[in-house]
Amino acid sequence: MKLSVNVNTVTLAYRDLVNEGVIITERGKGTFVASTPGEEEIQIIRYEKLKSVIASLVRETDRLGYNHDEVGQAFFNYVIKKDI
């Protein structure tokens, strides 16, 4: 089966997978799936993702003109009080 995929697309996909730690490329040996991260590494990855989501929320609410107290209260109401 032949796929009509641009070589640049494949190259970029491989680069992204390497940057995300999904695969490892060893010159002269090939490309391999990276080892499964340990529990501590998983916790770090999850925390970094959570920080990214929070940063996106703050940027968007800043753009919309909400102050941080409003956002904090709304977040508290949603998570703790289940009130939204």
C-alpha positions as CSV (number, residue, x, y, z in Angstrom):
1,M,0.0,0.0,0.0
2,K,1.3,3.4,-0.9
3,L,0.4,6.5,1.0
4,S,0.5,10.0,-0.5
5,V,2.1,11.8,2.4
6,N,4.5,14.7,2.0
7,V,8.0,13.8,3.4
8,N,8.0,17.2,5.2
9,T,4.8,16.2,7.1
10,V,6.4,13.0,8.2
11,T,9.6,14.7,9.3
12,L,7.7,17.3,11.3
13,A,5.6,14.5,12.9
14,Y,8.8,12.6,13.9
15,R,10.3,15.8,15.3
16,D,7.2,16.5,17.4
17,L,7.2,12.9,18.7
18,V,10.8,13.2,19.7
19,N,10.3,16.6,21.4
20,E,7.4,15.1,23.4
21,G,9.5,12.1,24.5
22,V,7.3,9.6,22.7
23,I,10.0,8.2,20.5
24,I,13.8,8.1,20.5
25,T,15.9,8.3,17.4
26,E,19.4,6.7,17.5
27,R,21.5,7.6,14.4
28,G,22.4,4.4,12.5
29,K,20.1,2.3,14.6
30,G,16.6,3.5,14.0
31,T,13.7,5.0,15.8
32,F,12.1,3.4,18.9
33,V,9.2,4.0,21.2
34,A,10.5,5.6,24.4
35,S,10.3,3.8,27.7
36,T,7.2,4.2,29.8
37,P,7.7,7.0,32.3
38,G,7.8,6.2,36.0
39,E,5.2,7.4,38.4
40,E,7.2,10.5,39.4
41,E,7.7,11.5,35.8
42,I,4.0,11.0,35.1
43,Q,3.1,13.3,38.0
44,I,5.5,16.0,36.7
45,I,4.0,15.7,33.2
46,R,0.4,15.9,34.6
47,Y,1.3,18.9,36.7
48,E,2.9,20.7,33.8
49,K,-0.2,20.0,31.6
50,L,-2.4,21.4,34.4
51,K,-0.3,24.6,34.6
52,S,-0.7,25.0,30.9
53,V,-4.4,24.6,31.1
54,I,-4.6,27.2,33.9
55,A,-2.4,29.6,32.0
56,S,-4.7,29.3,29.0
57,L,-7.7,30.0,31.3
58,V,-6.0,33.1,32.8
59,R,-5.0,34.5,29.4
60,E,-8.5,34.0,28.0
61,T,-10.2,35.5,31.1
62,D,-7.7,38.4,31.0
63,R,-8.6,39.0,27.4
64,L,-12.3,39.0,28.2
65,G,-11.7,41.6,31.0
66,Y,-12.4,39.4,34.1
67,N,-10.3,40.2,37.2
68,H,-8.5,37.4,38.9
69,D,-10.7,37.5,42.0
70,E,-13.8,36.9,39.8
71,V,-12.1,34.0,38.1
72,G,-10.9,32.5,41.4
73,Q,-14.4,32.8,42.9
74,A,-16.0,31.3,39.8
75,F,-13.5,28.4,39.8
76,F,-14.1,27.8,43.5
77,N,-17.8,27.8,43.0
78,Y,-17.5,25.4,40.1
79,V,-15.1,22.9,41.7
80,I,-16.0,23.1,45.4
81,K,-19.7,24.2,45.4
82,K,-20.7,22.7,42.1
83,D,-22.5,25.9,41.6
84,I,-22.2,26.8,38.0
